[in-house]
Amino acid sequence: MNNQHRNSEEREVQFDAQRRTARSAKKAEKRKNSKFRNSKFGKRWFGLARWKRVTVYVILALLLLLLVVFGAVYTFYNSGFRNSVDENNLGISSAIEDKYGNTGIFNVVLFGLDTRDADSFSGRSDSIIIVSIDKKNNTVKLSSILRDSYVSIEGHKDQKITHAYAFGGAQLAIKTVNQNFNMNITDYVTFNFAKLAEAIDLLGGVDMDVTEQERLELNDIGDDENPSFGYLKQSGHVHLTGEQAVVYARIRKRDSDIARSNRQRRLLETLIEKVRGISPSKYAELGRMAMDLCETSLSFSEAMSFVPMLKSDINIQTLIVPGETDNAIGGIYDGAWVWRYDLQKASETLHLFIYGEVPDDLSSNKNTQKPNAGTTARNQTPESNTKRPSSDSGDRNDVTEPPTTSPSTTVPLTDVQPNTTEPQTTEPAPTGSTDASTEPESTGSDQTAAPEIDDADAAA
């Protein structure tokens, strides 16, 4: 029995050896007849030592792994915060290209929203700043458009520019800026107040000059909205947390919309300088965290393309629209407090500020652009409304379509001499009234009705 078992095992071993030999011979025959092995490249490849071929395989595997990681990182950094806009429906003007040609200057409009919902990106744009970036000259220009500017808004009655964002989000807000100021903006960044406070806290807060009057108002607003608000205990050059800095940028009761616009621009300038002091190794991490707190049409890679500018001194320049030459009049009109001014002239001033004088070789195109809907004569020669509310709260009760009846009791704007210093800044003092009866009545026109917007702006 043992001999038979032993013989059986020996036969199985021999049979396995024969099968392996047959397979090896078959593989050898296949390799011999392989087109790849017999090709010029194949002969060179298999002519290499085995260790060399293994090294190449390892390198290729590592490259494949890097591609996978890069794809994952790219997806991570370019998702979650982008919100595309329809560039074919932004009211882009050809005025700048006609006058200046290809300038290389990148414009993006920054919106700051007045909303108490930390996760909401809807509501009125309390801040509208055109940020113009000139990489070649390492220059950033900030053009603040006053929120109460009386402009044309497509699909709605002429009214404050701040309402455009509430009516149609970033798409309509950008279009309104383009149409009224002959701009060519296609990108935007939007912060709400809560998210902006978080972004400022990421930088460790900011140091600002705060007057005693501003300190008092800052504490009043903060306390009204947040019982645990951290009071600012002194004025002067002080350190502000993100929440305090945002409230500081919203102060308006004690002075004017122009003063508030100046505070917002100073805060933005301070933030830019703050970012410049951060180690470049942290830019990507902070950029990602900051962009998660905003809504924007920019990708992470587009935003990071401006980082090299931070390595050297940045020339920051500022402008307020309307300016001192725009014949601005501030007062009650169509039931709301607004700034009315010559939009065509304001557009020319804005273009001059951003792009400078028209080059000599393009001067023949100067002043050929026809005014858009927002620069028509009605904005240059407005008349005051005969039906005025008994009191004005700045912006609390005016987010409705104004009446269509044409008032006729005030001297037209063109009869008023422009101020040689700055636009008239006196605004009616807020009374605290939120009675709906002060709102202008709709006449039942076919224009789209205004969205429901809260009255939180009374505190600002």
C-alpha positions in Angstrom: 0.0 0.0 0.0 2.8 2.4 0.8 4.5 1.7 -2.4 1.3 2.4 -4.4 0.7 5.6 -2.5 4.3 6.7 -3.1 4.0 5.9 -6.8 0.8 7.8 -7.1 2.4 10.9 -5.6 5.3 10.7 -7.9 3.0 10.5 -10.9 1.1 13.6 -9.7 4.4 15.5 -9.3 5.5 14.5 -12.8 2.2 15.5 -14.2 2.3 18.9 -12.6 5.8 19.4 -13.9 4.7 18.5 -17.4 1.8 21.0 -17.1 4.1 23.7 -16.0 6.5 23.0 -18.7 3.7 23.0 -21.3 2.4 26.4 -20.0 5.9 27.8 -20.0 6.5 26.7 -23.6 3.1 28.1 -24.6 4.0 31.4 -23.0 7.4 31.4 -24.6 5.8 30.8 -28.0 3.3 33.6 -27.4 6.1 36.0 -26.4 8.1 35.0 -29.4 5.2 35.8 -31.7 4.2 39.0 -29.8 4.0 42.0 -31.9 4.9 44.2 -29.0 8.0 42.2 -28.1 9.1 42.2 -31.7 8.5 45.9 -32.1 11.4 48.4 -31.9 10.2 49.7 -28.5 9.5 46.2 -27.2 13.0 45.0 -28.0 14.5 47.9 -26.2 12.2 47.6 -23.3 12.7 43.9 -22.7 16.4 44.4 -23.4 16.6 46.3 -20.2 17.7 44.7 -17.0 14.8 43.4 -14.8 15.6 45.9 -12.0 15.4 48.8 -14.4 11.9 47.7 -15.6 10.8 47.4 -12.0 12.0 50.9 -11.2 10.0 52.3 -14.1 6.9 50.5 -13.0 7.2 51.9 -9.5 7.7 55.5 -10.8 4.6 55.1 -13.0 2.6 53.9 -10.0 3.7 56.9 -8.0 2.7 59.3 -10.7 -0.7 57.7 -11.0 -1.1 58.1 -7.2 -0.1 61.7 -7.4 -2.7 62.4 -10.2 -5.4 60.8 -8.0 -4.4 62.9 -5.0 -4.2 66.1 -7.1 -7.7 65.4 -8.5 -9.1 64.9 -5.0 -7.4 68.1 -3.7 -8.6 70.1 -6.7 -12.1 68.9 -6.3 -12.0 69.7 -2.6 -10.7 73.3 -3.1 -13.0 74.1 -6.0 -16.3 72.8 -4.7 -18.7 73.9 -2.0 -18.5 77.7 -2.4 -18.8 78.4 -6.2 -22.0 79.8 -7.6 -21.9 80.4 -11.3 -23.7 83.3 -13.0 -24.9 83.6 -16.5 -22.4 85.8 -18.2 -24.7 86.3 -21.2 -27.2 88.0 -18.9 -25.1 90.4 -16.9 -25.7 93.6 -18.9 -22.0 93.8 -19.7 -21.1 97.1 -21.4 -18.6 97.5 -24.2 -17.8 101.1 -23.1 -14.5 100.1 -21.3 -13.2 97.9 -24.1 -14.2 100.6 -26.7 -12.3 103.3 -24.7 -9.4 101.4 -23.3 -9.0 98.1 -25.2 -7.5 95.2 -23.3 -6.5 96.6 -19.9 -5.4 93.5 -18.0 -7.3 94.9 -15.0 -9.6 92.4 -13.2 -12.9 93.7 -11.6 -14.9 91.8 -9.0 -17.8 93.3 -7.1 -17.9 92.6 -3.3 -21.4 92.5 -1.7 -22.0 92.7 2.0 -25.5 91.5 2.9 -27.7 92.7 5.6 -29.1 89.4 6.9 -29.3 88.0 10.4 -29.4 84.4 9.2 -25.8 83.1 9.3 -26.4 80.6 6.5 -28.3 83.0 4.2 -27.0 84.7 1.1 -30.1 86.7 0.3 -31.3 90.2 1.3 -30.2 93.7 0.6 -26.6 94.5 -0.2 -25.5 96.9 2.5 -22.1 97.2 1.0 -21.3 97.4 -2.8 -17.6 97.7 -3.6 -16.0 97.2 -7.0 -12.5 95.8 -6.4 -10.2 96.5 -9.3 -7.0 94.4 -9.3 -4.0 95.5 -11.5 -1.4 92.7 -11.2 1.0 94.5 -13.5 1.3 97.6 -11.2 0.4 95.8 -8.0 -2.5 98.1 -7.4 -5.9 97.5 -5.8 -8.6 100.1 -6.3 -11.8 100.1 -4.2 -14.9 101.9 -5.6 -17.7 102.1 -3.1 -21.2 102.6 -4.5 -23.5 104.1 -1.9 -26.3 101.7 -1.1 -29.0 104.4 -1.4 -28.0 105.3 -5.0 -31.2 105.7 -7.1 -30.8 103.5 -10.2 -32.6 101.5 -12.8 -33.2 97.8 -11.8 -34.3 95.6 -14.6 -37.9 94.3 -14.1 -38.5 96.7 -11.2 -39.2 100.4 -10.6 -36.2 102.7 -10.3 -35.1 102.7 -6.7 -32.1 102.1 -4.4 -29.3 99.9 -5.7 -29.2 98.0 -2.4 -32.5 96.3 -3.4 -31.2 94.7 -6.5 -29.6 91.8 -4.6 -32.8 91.2 -2.7 -34.8 91.1 -5.9 -32.6 88.8 -7.9 -29.4 87.8 -6.0 -25.9 88.3 -7.4 -27.1 87.9 -11.0 -29.4 90.9 -10.9 -27.1 92.9 -8.6 -24.1 92.6 -11.0 -26.3 93.4 -13.9 -27.6 96.5 -12.2 -24.0 97.7 -11.5 -23.0 97.0 -15.1 -26.1 98.7 -16.7 -26.0 101.8 -14.6 -22.3 102.4 -14.6 -21.3 101.0 -18.0 -19.1 98.3 -16.4 -18.1 94.8 -17.6 -18.1 92.9 -14.3 -18.6 89.1 -14.5 -17.4 88.0 -11.0 -18.5 88.6 -7.4 -17.9 87.7 -3.8 -20.7 87.9 -1.3 -20.4 87.9 2.5 -23.2 88.1 5.0 -22.4 89.8 8.3 -22.1 86.6 10.4 -19.8 84.9 7.9 -17.7 88.1 7.5 -17.2 88.1 11.3 -16.0 84.5 11.2 -13.6 85.4 8.3 -12.1 88.3 10.3 -11.7 86.0 13.4 -9.7 83.6 11.2 -7.2 86.5 10.9 -7.2 87.1 14.6 -9.3 90.3 14.5 -8.2 93.7 13.3 -6.8 96.9 14.8 -8.8 100.0 13.9 -9.1 103.7 14.9 -12.5 104.1 16.5 -13.9 107.4 17.7 -15.9 107.7 21.0 -19.1 108.3 19.0 -18.4 105.2 16.9 -17.7 103.2 20.1 -21.0 104.2 21.7 -23.0 103.3 18.5 -21.0 100.1 18.1 -22.0 98.9 21.6 -25.6 100.0 21.1 -26.0 98.0 17.9 -24.1 94.9 19.2 -26.1 94.8 22.5 -29.4 95.1 20.6 -28.6 92.1 18.4 -26.6 89.9 20.8 -27.1 89.9 24.6 -23.6 88.4 25.0 -21.9 90.9 22.7 -18.4 91.9 23.8 -18.5 95.6 24.6 -15.7 97.8 23.3 -14.5 99.5 26.4 -12.4 102.3 24.9 -12.0 104.4 21.8 -8.8 105.2 19.9 -6.6 102.6 18.2 -8.2 99.4 19.5 -8.4 95.7 18.6 -11.7 94.5 17.3 -13.1 91.0 17.1 -14.8 89.8 14.0 -18.2 90.6 15.4 -17.1 94.1 16.6 -15.5 94.9 13.3 -18.7 94.0 11.3 -20.8 96.2 13.6 -18.3 99.0 13.2 -18.7 98.7 9.4 -22.5 99.0 9.8 -22.6 102.2 11.9 -24.7 104.9 10.2 -27.1 106.6 12.6 -24.5 109.0 14.1 -23.3 110.3 10.7 -24.2 109.2 7.2 -24.1 106.6 4.5 -20.9 108.2 3.2 -19.2 107.8 6.6 -20.3 104.2 6.7 -18.9 103.6 3.3 -15.6 105.1 4.4 -15.6 102.7 7.5 -16.2 99.7 5.2 -13.4 100.7 2.9 -11.0 101.3 5.9 -11.9 97.9 7.2 -11.2 96.2 3.9 -7.9 98.0 3.6 -6.9 96.9 7.1 -7.9 93.3 6.2 -5.7 93.3 3.1 -2.7 94.5 5.2 -3.5 91.9 7.8 -3.3 89.2 5.2 0.0 90.5 3.9 1.5 89.8 7.4 0.6 86.1 7.3 3.1 83.5 6.4 2.7 82.5 2.7 2.7 78.8 3.8 -0.7 79.5 5.4 -2.4 81.2 2.4 -3.9 78.1 0.9 -5.4 76.9 4.2 -6.8 80.3 5.1 -8.0 80.9 1.6 -10.0 77.7 1.6 -11.5 78.5 5.0 -12.4 82.0 4.0 -14.0 80.9 0.7 -16.1 78.4 2.6 -17.6 81.5 4.4 -18.7 83.3 1.3 -20.5 82.8 -2.0 -18.6 83.6 -5.1 -18.2 82.9 -8.8 -14.4 82.5 -8.4 -12.7 79.2 -8.1 -10.1 78.6 -5.5 -7.3 78.6 -8.1 -8.6 81.9 -9.5 -8.6 83.5 -6.1 -5.1 82.1 -5.3 -3.7 83.5 -8.5 -3.6 87.0 -6.8 -1.5 85.7 -3.9 1.8 86.7 -5.5 0.7 90.4 -5.2 1.0 90.1 -1.4 4.8 89.6 -1.6 5.4 93.3 -2.2 3.7 96.5 -1.2 0.2 97.0 -2.6 -0.9 100.4 -3.7 -4.5 100.7 -2.4 -6.7 103.6 -3.8 -10.3 104.4 -2.9 -13.3 106.2 -4.5 -16.9 106.8 -3.4 -19.7 106.9 -5.9 -21.3 109.5 -6.1 -18.3 111.7 -6.1 -18.0 115.5 -5.6 -18.6 116.2 -9.4 -21.7 114.0 -9.8 -24.3 116.6 -8.9 -25.6 114.4 -6.0 -28.7 115.2 -4.1 -29.7 113.3 -1.0 -33.3 113.3 0.3 -36.8 111.8 0.3 -37.9 110.7 -3.2 -40.7 108.2 -4.1 -41.2 107.6 -0.4 -37.6 106.7 0.5 -34.3 108.4 1.3 -32.1 108.1 -1.8 -29.1 109.6 -3.5 -29.9 110.9 -7.0 -27.1 111.9 -9.3 -25.9 112.0 -12.9 -25.2 108.3 -13.5 -23.5 109.0 -16.9 -21.1 111.4 -15.3 -20.5 109.0 -12.4 -19.7 106.2 -14.8 -17.1 108.4 -16.5 -15.6 109.3 -13.1 -15.5 105.6 -12.2 -13.8 104.6 -15.4 -11.2 107.3 -15.0 -10.5 106.2 -11.5 -10.1 102.5 -12.4 -8.4 102.8 -15.8 -6.9 106.3 -16.0 -6.9 108.5 -19.0 -7.8 107.0 -22.4 -4.7 106.1 -24.3 -3.9 108.4 -27.3 -4.2 105.7 -29.8 -7.7 104.9 -28.6 -8.9 108.4 -27.9 -11.1 108.4 -31.1 -13.4 106.0 -29.3 -13.8 108.2 -26.3 -17.4 109.3 -25.4 -18.9 107.1 -28.1 -20.7 104.8 -25.7 -24.4 105.6 -25.4 -25.9 105.8 -21.9 -27.5 102.6 -20.7 -31.0 102.5 -19.2 -29.6 103.6 -15.8 -28.0 106.8 -17.3 -31.0 108.3 -18.9 -32.3 111.8 -18.3 -34.8 110.8 -15.6 -31.8 110.3 -13.3 -30.3 113.5 -14.3 -33.4 115.6 -13.9 -35.5 113.9 -11.2 -38.4 115.5 -9.4 -39.4 115.1 -5.8 -42.4 113.0 -4.8 -45.3 115.0 -3.4 -46.4 112.1 -1.3 -43.7 111.7 1.4 -43.8 109.5 4.5 -44.1 111.3 7.8 -40.8 110.0 8.9 -37.8 108.1 7.4 -35.9 105.3 9.0 -33.1 105.2 6.6 -34.2 102.1 4.7 -36.6 100.2 6.8 -39.9 100.8 5.0 -38.8 101.4 1.4 -38.3 98.0 -0.1 -41.4 98.2 -2.3 -41.9 99.5 -5.8 -42.4 103.3 -5.8 -45.6 104.7 -7.3 -45.9 105.4 -11.0 -47.4 108.8 -10.7 -45.0 111.5 -11.6 -44.4 114.1 -8.9 -43.8 117.7 -9.8 -42.9 119.9 -6.8 -39.1 120.1 -6.7 -36.5 121.8 -8.8 -34.9 119.4 -11.3 -31.5 118.1 -10.6 -30.0 119.9 -13.5 -30.9 123.2 -12.0 -28.9 122.5 -8.9 -25.2 123.5 -8.8 -22.8 120.7 -8.0 -21.1 120.7 -4.6 -17.4 121.6 -4.9 -16.4 119.5 -1.9 -18.4 116.4 -1.5 -22.1 115.3 -2.0 -24.6 116.5 0.5 -24.4 114.1 3.4 -27.3 115.2 5.6 -29.8 112.3 6.0 -33.1 112.5 7.9 -32.7 111.2 11.4 -34.2 107.7 12.0 -37.3 107.9 14.2 -37.6 104.2 15.1 -41.0 104.0 13.5 -41.7 100.8 11.5 -45.3 101.5 10.7 -46.2 100.0 7.4 -48.3 103.0 6.6 -45.2 105.0 5.8 -44.4 102.8 2.8 -45.2 104.2 -0.6 -48.3 102.6 -2.1 -48.1 100.5 -5.2 -50.2 101.6 -8.2 -50.8 98.1 -9.5 -48.3 98.3 -12.3 -47.1 95.2 -14.1 -43.7 95.6 -12.5 -42.6 92.7 -10.2 -43.3 93.3 -6.6 -40.5 93.7 -4.1 -39.6 90.6 -2.0 -40.4 90.5 1.7 -37.3 91.8 3.5 -36.9 92.2 7.2 -36.5 95.5 9.0 -33.2 94.7 10.7 -31.5 97.6 8.8 -33.0 100.0 11.3 -30.2 99.2 13.7 -27.6 99.9 11.0 
